[in-house]
Amino acid sequence: MLGDNIKKFRIEKGLSLNKLAKMCDISPSYLSDLENNKSYNPSTEKLNKLAEQLNVRIEDFYKTNPDEIDQLEEDMKLLYSKAKKLSKSKIKKMLDMIDQLEKEED
């Protein structure tokens, strides 16, 4: 979310990754890592520089798209309605599958 929003604001401002990195006195590779959500703990100082150059507030970097939230809520409702019809053993299998999917993301 953080990186996606930084990238979105950068593109909206018509800035290249290299240009914004230079304006904020950070390396292009670090900014790329931020935008690709590979760096999870940027300093407040770096976030302040990015927000200032992009003319946004730091909290704007952490906002989630309302459409994505709505879709996630609908997906969760569908998952719940289907899961509540399953036996305990099938729910256990489903939870094991979710655990496996989480491991694959790491």
C-alpha positions in Angstrom: 0.0 0.0 0.0 2.7 2.5 1.0 4.8 1.9 -2.1 1.8 1.7 -4.4 0.7 5.1 -3.2 4.1 6.7 -3.5 4.4 5.5 -7.0 0.8 6.7 -7.8 1.6 10.2 -6.5 4.9 10.3 -8.4 3.3 9.4 -11.7 0.4 11.8 -11.1 3.1 14.6 -10.7 4.8 13.5 -13.9 8.1 12.7 -12.1 10.5 10.0 -13.0 11.7 7.7 -10.3 15.2 9.1 -10.7 14.0 12.7 -10.6 12.0 12.2 -7.4 14.9 10.3 -5.8 17.2 13.2 -6.6 14.7 15.8 -5.3 14.5 13.8 -2.0 18.2 13.1 -1.7 17.7 9.3 -1.7 19.0 6.7 -4.1 16.8 5.6 -7.0 17.3 2.0 -5.9 15.9 2.8 -2.4 12.9 4.6 -3.9 12.3 1.7 -6.3 12.4 -0.7 -3.3 9.8 1.6 -1.5 7.5 1.7 -4.5 7.7 -2.1 -4.9 7.0 -2.6 -1.2 10.5 -4.2 -0.6 11.4 -1.6 2.1 8.9 -1.6 4.9 10.3 0.8 7.5 11.3 4.1 5.8 12.3 6.8 8.2 10.0 9.7 9.0 12.6 12.0 7.5 12.5 10.2 4.2 8.7 10.1 4.2 8.6 13.8 5.0 10.9 14.5 2.0 8.7 12.4 -0.3 5.5 14.0 1.0 6.9 17.5 0.6 8.1 16.9 -3.0 4.8 15.2 -4.0 2.7 17.8 -2.2 0.8 15.3 -0.1 0.6 14.4 3.6 2.4 11.4 5.0 -0.9 9.8 5.9 -1.9 9.9 2.3 0.8 7.3 1.6 -1.1 4.9 3.9 -4.6 5.3 2.5 -6.2 2.3 0.9 -8.2 2.6 -2.3 -11.9 2.5 -1.2 -12.8 0.3 -4.2 -10.2 -2.2 -3.1 -11.7 -2.2 0.5 -15.2 -2.8 -0.9 -14.0 -5.7 -3.1 -12.1 -7.2 -0.2 -15.2 -7.0 2.1 -17.3 -8.6 -0.6 -14.7 -11.4 -1.1 -14.6 -12.0 2.7 -18.4 -12.1 2.9 -18.5 -14.7 0.1 -15.7 -16.7 1.8 -17.5 -16.7 5.1 -20.9 -17.7 3.6 -19.2 -20.6 1.9 -17.1 -21.6 4.8 -19.9 -21.7 7.3 -21.5 -24.5 5.3 -18.5 -26.7 5.5 -17.7 -29.4 8.0 -15.0 -28.9 10.7 -12.6 -31.1 8.8 -13.1 -29.2 5.5 -12.6 -25.9 7.4 -9.3 -27.3 8.8 -8.2 -28.2 5.3 -9.1 -24.7 4.1 -7.1 -23.1 6.9 -4.2 -25.3 6.1 -4.4 -24.2 2.4 -4.4 -20.5 3.6 -1.3 -21.2 5.7 0.4 -22.7 2.7 -0.5 -19.7 0.5 0.9 -17.4 3.1 4.2 -19.3 3.1 4.4 -19.1 -0.7 4.2 -15.3 -0.4 7.2 -15.1 1.9 
